[in-house]
């Protein structure tokens, strides 16, 4: 049973994160600041040794649960043809994307490829919006700006462009900035994201952990949101903590 966003956020059945966000609480009471093997509810096969090893299966399962989709917008679509664009294509009538950089293979899959900053490009609402590991690069990677302001604006933009459903993923944990690349979504920024979601929406938050995907360690899903926001970023290991939000508006 999915939860309804409100003053108290009741997480869907098996995903009680226990993350206290200040003005809202996600899930039930938290039980500990560590992960043990019994906390993992799913392990994803290692294929690319990247975040996509867990993101793509979760994304495609979510899309299949929605059924036939009339229109879908991918915010941050660059290089998606390599991972998931061709999987999505037969499931969607109108498949559009936007990115600050053009990617010819992805452009061949999409109906429309909008070039530019998603916070500034003129875009129309779509039934479904996806944003796969993009928001952490806002203002830091292909273009430079106030990255905190840019990520907040981009989350609001995703919500405003989604008529019915939004799927978004991002690295989450302790504050860390890789200049010219990305900045981890912190507990404080995550709380801002949650409080921007309409109270009438239904949200499913999912958390994933890996000891190091680049070294071949698998991604594993768990329930502990308060652990997810405390995972440090180690340069020699890479990202180890991911959050996925599945939102029905």
NORVENCOR-V468432 format. One record per residue. N is the residue number from 1. RES is the residue in one small letter. PHI is phi in whole degrees, -180 to 180 (none if undefined). OMEGA is omega in degrees with one decimal (* if undefined). NEAR is the number of other ideal C-beta (glycine too) atoms within 10 Angstrom. Layout:
<<N/RES/PHI/OMEGA/NEAR> <N/RES/PHI/OMEGA/NEAR>>
//
This chain:
<<1/x/none/-179.7/8> <2/x/-77/-178.2/15> <3/x/-95/175.9/20> <4/x/-105/-180.0/14> <5/x/-73/178.7/21> <6/x/-164/178.7/11> <7/x/-62/173.9/8> <8/x/-117/-178.4/12> <9/x/-95/179.4/20> <10/x/-94/-175.2/17> <11/x/-67/178.5/23> <12/x/-63/-173.1/16> <13/x/-15/-171.0/10> <14/x/-93/-173.8/10> <15/x/-120/-179.8/21> <16/x/-85/-168.6/20> <17/x/-77/-176.5/25> <18/x/67/-179.3/18> <19/x/-90/176.9/26> <20/x/-86/-176.3/17> <21/x/-102/179.0/19> <22/x/100/-179.4/11> <23/x/-79/177.1/10> <24/x/-134/175.0/17> <25/x/-120/178.5/19> <26/x/-93/171.1/25> <27/x/89/-176.3/22> <28/x/-97/-175.2/13> <29/x/-61/180.0/8> <30/x/-75/-171.9/18> <31/x/-117/-179.6/12> <32/x/174/-177.6/11> <33/x/-104/177.0/9> <34/x/-157/176.2/9> <35/x/-119/172.5/17> <36/x/-118/-175.5/8> <37/x/-59/-179.2/6> <38/x/-69/179.8/7> <39/x/-78/-176.5/17> <40/x/-83/-176.6/16> <41/x/-106/178.9/12> <42/x/-164/175.9/15> <43/x/-119/-177.1/12> <44/x/-100/178.9/19> <45/x/-61/176.8/9> <46/x/-85/179.7/16> <47/x/-127/-176.8/12> <48/x/-105/-175.4/12> <49/x/59/176.9/16> <50/x/-135/176.4/17> <51/x/-61/-177.0/22> <52/x/-65/-179.6/22> <53/x/-62/175.1/19> <54/x/-105/-175.9/26> <55/x/-67/-176.5/22> <56/x/-64/176.7/20> <57/x/-60/179.4/16> <58/x/-66/178.9/21> <59/x/-62/-176.2/21> <60/x/-70/175.6/14> <61/x/-64/179.1/10> <62/x/-65/178.8/17> <63/x/-62/179.6/20> <64/x/-66/176.6/11> <65/x/-67/179.4/9> <66/x/-72/-178.6/17> <67/x/84/-179.8/7> <68/x/-56/-177.8/7> <69/x/-115/-178.6/19> <70/x/-78/-178.4/12> <71/x/-146/-179.7/18> <72/x/-139/177.2/26> <73/x/-117/177.6/29> <74/x/-102/178.9/29> <75/x/-90/-173.5/27> <76/x/92/-169.9/24> <77/x/-85/-176.0/29> <78/x/-54/177.3/19> <79/x/70/-178.7/14> <80/x/-69/177.4/24> <81/x/-60/-179.0/19> <82/x/-71/-173.0/13> <83/x/-115/-169.6/20> <84/x/-143/-173.3/21> <85/x/-59/-179.5/21> <86/x/-72/173.9/14> <87/x/-75/-179.5/15> <88/x/-74/-171.4/20> <89/x/-46/-177.8/14> <90/x/-71/-177.0/7> <91/x/-98/-172.4/16> <92/x/-133/176.8/22> <93/x/-74/179.4/11> <94/x/-111/-174.6/14> <95/x/-119/-178.1/22> <96/x/-115/177.4/20> <97/x/-148/177.2/26> <98/x/-140/177.7/24> <99/x/-162/178.8/24> <100/x/-76/178.7/18> <101/x/-125/-179.3/13> <102/x/-88/179.1/11> <103/x/-127/-175.0/19> <104/x/-53/180.0/8> <105/x/-60/177.4/12> <106/x/-68/178.1/21> <107/x/-59/178.9/17> <108/x/-72/-178.2/11> <109/x/-89/-174.0/20> <110/x/-79/169.6/24> <111/x/-74/-179.9/13> <112/x/-139/177.5/13> <113/x/-115/-178.8/19> <114/x/-89/-175.7/16> <115/x/-101/178.2/12> <116/x/144/178.3/14> <117/x/-72/-177.3/18> <118/x/-61/177.0/27> <119/x/-75/-174.4/18> <120/x/-123/-178.5/11> <121/x/-66/176.6/14> <122/x/-73/-177.6/6> <123/x/-133/177.6/18> <124/x/-105/178.8/10> <125/x/-61/174.5/12> <126/x/-123/178.5/23> <127/x/-60/-177.0/17> <128/x/-128/173.8/24> <129/x/-124/173.9/28> <130/x/-123/179.8/26> <131/x/-146/-170.2/25> <132/x/-96/178.0/23> <133/x/44/-179.5/20> <134/x/-120/-170.6/25> <135/x/-63/-179.8/28> <136/x/-72/179.1/24> <137/x/-93/-174.5/22> <138/x/-58/177.4/28> <139/x/77/-176.2/19> <140/x/-124/-169.6/19> <141/x/-97/-175.2/17> <142/x/-70/175.0/13> <143/x/-135/-175.2/15> <144/x/-112/178.9/11> <145/x/-166/174.6/13> <146/x/-71/-170.4/11> <147/x/-66/178.9/18> <148/x/-67/178.3/15> <149/x/-62/-178.3/12> <150/x/-65/-179.0/22> <151/x/-70/177.5/24> <152/x/-67/178.2/18> <153/x/-64/-178.3/19> <154/x/-69/177.2/23> <155/x/-64/177.3/25> <156/x/-63/179.2/14> <157/x/-64/177.3/23> <158/x/-58/179.7/25> <159/x/-63/-176.1/18> <160/x/-71/-177.9/12> <161/x/-91/-179.2/19> <162/x/-94/177.5/25> <163/x/-72/-171.7/16> <164/x/-126/-170.9/16> <165/x/-143/175.4/22> <166/x/-134/174.1/25> <167/x/-124/-178.2/24> <168/x/-140/178.8/24> <169/x/-130/-179.9/26> <170/x/-164/173.3/27> <171/x/-71/-176.6/23> <172/x/-134/179.9/27> <173/x/159/179.4/23> <174/x/-69/-176.5/13> <175/x/-59/176.9/13> <176/x/-159/178.4/15> <177/x/-120/170.6/13> <178/x/-99/-174.9/16> <179/x/-56/-179.8/8> <180/x/80/-177.4/10> <181/x/-130/-172.2/10> <182/x/-159/171.8/22> <183/x/-136/-178.7/24> <184/x/-63/174.4/21> <185/x/-75/-178.1/24> <186/x/-87/177.2/16> <187/x/-57/-178.6/20> <188/x/-67/179.1/12> <189/x/-69/177.2/21> <190/x/-61/177.7/23> <191/x/-61/177.2/18> <192/x/-64/176.9/19> <193/x/-56/-176.2/22> <194/x/-60/-177.1/21> <195/x/-79/174.5/13> <196/x/-87/-177.5/12> <197/x/-74/179.4/19> <198/x/-54/-178.5/10> <199/x/-64/-179.8/11> <200/x/-80/-176.1/10> <201/x/-76/173.7/18> <202/x/-110/-173.3/16> <203/x/-127/173.1/22> <204/x/-117/179.6/17> <205/x/-99/-178.9/24> <206/x/-126/-175.8/25> <207/x/-126/-177.5/25> <208/x/-135/-178.3/27> <209/x/-137/172.8/22> <210/x/-140/174.8/26> <211/x/-71/178.6/12> <212/x/153/-176.4/14> <213/x/-62/-178.5/24> <214/x/-67/177.2/13> <215/x/-92/177.2/12> <216/x/94/176.3/10> <217/x/-80/-175.7/15> <218/x/-76/170.0/19> <219/x/-82/179.5/26> <220/x/-131/-179.6/19> <221/x/-88/179.2/20> <222/x/-142/-173.8/21> <223/x/-106/-166.8/23> <224/x/-92/178.8/23> <225/x/-63/-179.7/26> <226/x/-71/171.5/18> <227/x/-80/-177.7/22> <228/x/-55/-176.8/27> <229/x/-79/-179.9/25> <230/x/-107/-178.7/15> <231/x/-71/179.3/20> <232/x/-80/174.1/12> <233/x/-97/178.8/19> <234/x/-115/-173.2/11> <235/x/-59/-177.8/7> <236/x/-78/178.8/7> <237/x/-110/-175.3/15> <238/x/93/-178.1/17> <239/x/-65/-179.6/24> <240/x/-125/-174.1/22> <241/x/-141/-177.9/24> <242/x/-131/169.5/26> <243/x/-118/173.0/22> <244/x/-122/174.5/22> <245/x/-112/175.1/20> <246/x/-109/-169.6/23> <247/x/-120/173.0/22> <248/x/-103/-174.3/16> <249/x/-93/*/16>>
//
